[in-house]
């Protein structure tokens, strides 16, 4: 085979490889879009579950204010409460309690991540995160984690009263 034919074949192979790489990249983008859609649906369901749980918790302890959160940090909800302590020769002290659960924004890691932060009477009591890969997502198990964190906070808050 002469050089001219070898050169043409090499050039055609290069074009075919380029086309194959572009098709693979297009398939990855589609998959990335699917991951984003899956994350968005799960985020909505989990943030609704968080809001329902925190509403119920706030109903059991007077004084908590409920607030939904939509920010660059994530989606979820937060309950807060300010108490005052002091008296008989001691200065008044502000005691802050809160519980916040956020579903973190989408990331290329293809995970659904939930973060909880809680404090009771100025002392941090909860600071955890939980995540699952989007392809292995079990929303029931995720809701169980949310419920468990809210129940744990409720028990600790009741002990502080």
C-alpha positions as a Markdown table, in Angstrom:
| # | Residue | x | y | z |
|---|---|---|---|---|
| 1 | Unk | 0.0 | 0.0 | 0.0 |
| 2 | Unk | 1.4 | 3.4 | -0.9 |
| 3 | Unk | 1.8 | 6.3 | 1.4 |
| 4 | Unk | -1.0 | 8.3 | -0.1 |
| 5 | Unk | -3.6 | 5.6 | 0.8 |
| 6 | Unk | -2.2 | 5.2 | 4.3 |
| 7 | Unk | -2.4 | 8.9 | 4.8 |
| 8 | Unk | -6.1 | 9.0 | 3.7 |
| 9 | Unk | -6.9 | 6.1 | 6.0 |
| 10 | Unk | -5.2 | 7.7 | 9.0 |
| 11 | Unk | -7.1 | 10.9 | 8.4 |
| 12 | Unk | -10.4 | 9.1 | 8.1 |
| 13 | Unk | -9.7 | 7.2 | 11.4 |
| 14 | Unk | -9.0 | 10.5 | 13.1 |
| 15 | Unk | -12.4 | 11.9 | 11.8 |
| 16 | Unk | -14.2 | 8.8 | 13.0 |
| 17 | Unk | -12.6 | 9.0 | 16.5 |
| 18 | Unk | -13.5 | 12.6 | 16.7 |
| 19 | Unk | -17.1 | 11.9 | 15.8 |
| 20 | Unk | -17.2 | 9.0 | 18.3 |
| 21 | Unk | -15.8 | 11.2 | 21.1 |
| 22 | Unk | -18.4 | 13.9 | 20.3 |
| 23 | Unk | -21.2 | 11.4 | 20.4 |
| 24 | Unk | -20.0 | 10.0 | 23.8 |
| 25 | Unk | -19.8 | 13.6 | 25.1 |
| 26 | Unk | -23.4 | 14.2 | 24.0 |
| 27 | Unk | -24.5 | 11.0 | 25.7 |
| 28 | Unk | -22.7 | 12.2 | 28.9 |
| 29 | Unk | -24.5 | 15.5 | 28.8 |
| 30 | Unk | -27.8 | 13.8 | 28.5 |
| 31 | Unk | -26.9 | 11.6 | 31.5 |
| 32 | Unk | -25.9 | 14.8 | 33.3 |
| 33 | Unk | -29.3 | 16.3 | 32.6 |
| 34 | Unk | -30.9 | 13.2 | 33.8 |
| 35 | Unk | -28.9 | 13.4 | 37.1 |
| 36 | Unk | -30.0 | 17.0 | 37.5 |
| 37 | Unk | -33.6 | 16.1 | 37.0 |
| 38 | Unk | -33.4 | 13.3 | 39.4 |
| 39 | Unk | -31.7 | 15.5 | 42.0 |
| 40 | Unk | -34.3 | 18.2 | 41.5 |
| 41 | Unk | -37.2 | 15.8 | 42.0 |
| 42 | Unk | -35.6 | 14.3 | 45.1 |
| 43 | Unk | -34.8 | 17.7 | 46.5 |
| 44 | Unk | -38.4 | 18.8 | 46.2 |
| 45 | Unk | -39.7 | 15.7 | 47.9 |
| 46 | Unk | -37.1 | 15.8 | 50.7 |
| 47 | Unk | -37.5 | 19.5 | 51.4 |
| 48 | Unk | -41.2 | 19.0 | 51.7 |
| 49 | Unk | -40.6 | 16.2 | 54.2 |
| 50 | Unk | -38.3 | 18.4 | 56.2 |
| 51 | Unk | -40.9 | 21.2 | 56.3 |
| 52 | Unk | -43.6 | 18.8 | 57.5 |
| 53 | Unk | -41.4 | 17.4 | 60.2 |
| 54 | Unk | -40.2 | 20.7 | 61.5 |
| 55 | Unk | -43.8 | 22.1 | 61.5 |
| 56 | Unk | -44.8 | 19.2 | 63.7 |
| 57 | Unk | -41.9 | 19.7 | 66.0 |
| 58 | Unk | -42.6 | 23.4 | 66.3 |
| 59 | Unk | -46.3 | 22.6 | 67.1 |
| 60 | Unk | -45.1 | 20.6 | 70.2 |
| 61 | Unk | -42.9 | 23.3 | 71.6 |
| 62 | Unk | -44.4 | 26.7 | 71.9 |
| 63 | Unk | -42.1 | 29.6 | 70.8 |
| 64 | Unk | -40.5 | 28.1 | 67.8 |
| 65 | Unk | -40.7 | 30.1 | 64.6 |
| 66 | Unk | -40.7 | 28.2 | 61.3 |
| 67 | Unk | -39.0 | 29.4 | 58.1 |
| 68 | Unk | -38.5 | 27.7 | 54.8 |
| 69 | Unk | -35.1 | 28.2 | 53.3 |
| 70 | Unk | -34.2 | 28.6 | 49.6 |
| 71 | Unk | -30.7 | 29.9 | 49.3 |
| 72 | Unk | -27.4 | 29.2 | 47.6 |
| 73 | Unk | -26.7 | 26.8 | 50.5 |
| 74 | Unk | -29.7 | 24.6 | 49.7 |
| 75 | Unk | -33.4 | 24.1 | 50.2 |
| 76 | Unk | -35.1 | 23.1 | 53.4 |
| 77 | Unk | -36.5 | 24.6 | 56.6 |
| 78 | Unk | -35.4 | 26.0 | 59.9 |
| 79 | Unk | -37.1 | 26.5 | 63.3 |
| 80 | Unk | -35.7 | 29.0 | 65.8 |
| 81 | Unk | -36.5 | 30.1 | 69.3 |
| 82 | Unk | -35.1 | 32.7 | 71.6 |
| 83 | Unk | -35.5 | 32.3 | 75.4 |
| 84 | Unk | -34.3 | 34.6 | 78.2 |
| 85 | Unk | -32.7 | 33.3 | 81.4 |
| 86 | Unk | -31.5 | 35.1 | 84.4 |
| 87 | Unk | -32.9 | 36.9 | 87.5 |
| 88 | Unk | -32.0 | 37.2 | 91.2 |
| 89 | Unk | -28.8 | 39.1 | 90.8 |
| 90 | Unk | -27.8 | 37.5 | 87.4 |
| 91 | Unk | -28.0 | 39.4 | 84.1 |
| 92 | Unk | -30.5 | 38.3 | 81.5 |
| 93 | Unk | -29.0 | 36.0 | 79.0 |
| 94 | Unk | -30.4 | 35.2 | 75.5 |
| 95 | Unk | -30.6 | 31.5 | 74.9 |
| 96 | Unk | -30.9 | 30.6 | 71.2 |
| 97 | Unk | -32.2 | 27.2 | 69.9 |
| 98 | Unk | -32.6 | 26.2 | 66.3 |
| 99 | Unk | -32.8 | 23.2 | 64.0 |
| 100 | Unk | -32.1 | 23.5 | 60.3 |
| 101 | Unk | -32.2 | 20.8 | 57.7 |
| 102 | Unk | -31.0 | 21.6 | 54.1 |
| 103 | Unk | -30.8 | 19.6 | 50.9 |
| 104 | Unk | -27.6 | 20.8 | 49.3 |
| 105 | Unk | -27.6 | 22.0 | 45.6 |
| 106 | Unk | -26.7 | 19.7 | 42.8 |
| 107 | Unk | -23.1 | 18.8 | 42.3 |
| 108 | Unk | -21.1 | 16.9 | 39.7 |
| 109 | Unk | -20.6 | 14.2 | 42.3 |
| 110 | Unk | -24.1 | 13.0 | 41.5 |
| 111 | Unk | -25.2 | 12.8 | 45.2 |
| 112 | Unk | -28.2 | 14.0 | 47.2 |
| 113 | Unk | -26.8 | 15.5 | 50.4 |
| 114 | Unk | -28.7 | 16.6 | 53.4 |
| 115 | Unk | -27.1 | 18.7 | 56.2 |
| 116 | Unk | -28.5 | 19.2 | 59.7 |
| 117 | Unk | -27.4 | 21.8 | 62.2 |
| 118 | Unk | -29.1 | 22.2 | 65.6 |
| 119 | Unk | -28.4 | 24.0 | 68.9 |
| 120 | Unk | -30.3 | 24.0 | 72.2 |
| 121 | Unk | -29.9 | 26.9 | 74.5 |
| 122 | Unk | -26.7 | 28.2 | 72.8 |
| 123 | Unk | -25.1 | 24.7 | 72.7 |
| 124 | Unk | -24.6 | 23.0 | 69.4 |
| 125 | Unk | -26.3 | 19.6 | 69.6 |
| 126 | Unk | -26.4 | 18.3 | 66.0 |
| 127 | Unk | -24.1 | 18.9 | 63.1 |
| 128 | Unk | -24.2 | 16.1 | 60.6 |
| 129 | Unk | -24.6 | 15.3 | 56.9 |
| 130 | Unk | -26.0 | 12.4 | 55.0 |
| 131 | Unk | -25.7 | 11.6 | 51.3 |
| 132 | Unk | -26.6 | 9.0 | 48.8 |
| 133 | Unk | -25.6 | 8.5 | 45.2 |
| 134 | Unk | -28.4 | 9.6 | 42.9 |
| 135 | Unk | -28.2 | 6.3 | 41.0 |
| 136 | Unk | -28.8 | 4.3 | 44.2 |
| 137 | Unk | -31.2 | 6.8 | 45.8 |
| 138 | Unk | -33.7 | 5.3 | 48.3 |
| 139 | Unk | -36.0 | 8.1 | 49.3 |
| 140 | Unk | -37.7 | 6.1 | 52.1 |
| 141 | Unk | -34.4 | 5.5 | 53.8 |
| 142 | Unk | -33.6 | 9.2 | 53.3 |
| 143 | Unk | -36.9 | 10.2 | 55.0 |
| 144 | Unk | -36.1 | 7.9 | 57.9 |
| 145 | Unk | -32.8 | 9.7 | 58.4 |
| 146 | Unk | -34.7 | 13.1 | 58.4 |
| 147 | Unk | -37.2 | 11.7 | 60.9 |
| 148 | Unk | -34.5 | 10.3 | 63.1 |
| 149 | Unk | -32.7 | 13.6 | 63.3 |
| 150 | Unk | -35.9 | 15.5 | 64.2 |
| 151 | Unk | -36.8 | 13.0 | 66.8 |
| 152 | Unk | -33.3 | 13.2 | 68.3 |
| 153 | Unk | -33.5 | 16.9 | 68.5 |
| 154 | Unk | -37.0 | 16.8 | 70.1 |
| 155 | Unk | -35.7 | 14.4 | 72.8 |
| 156 | Unk | -32.7 | 16.6 | 73.6 |
| 157 | Unk | -34.8 | 19.8 | 73.6 |
| 158 | Unk | -37.4 | 18.2 | 75.9 |
| 159 | Unk | -34.5 | 17.2 | 78.3 |
| 160 | Unk | -33.3 | 20.8 | 78.4 |
| 161 | Unk | -36.7 | 22.2 | 79.5 |
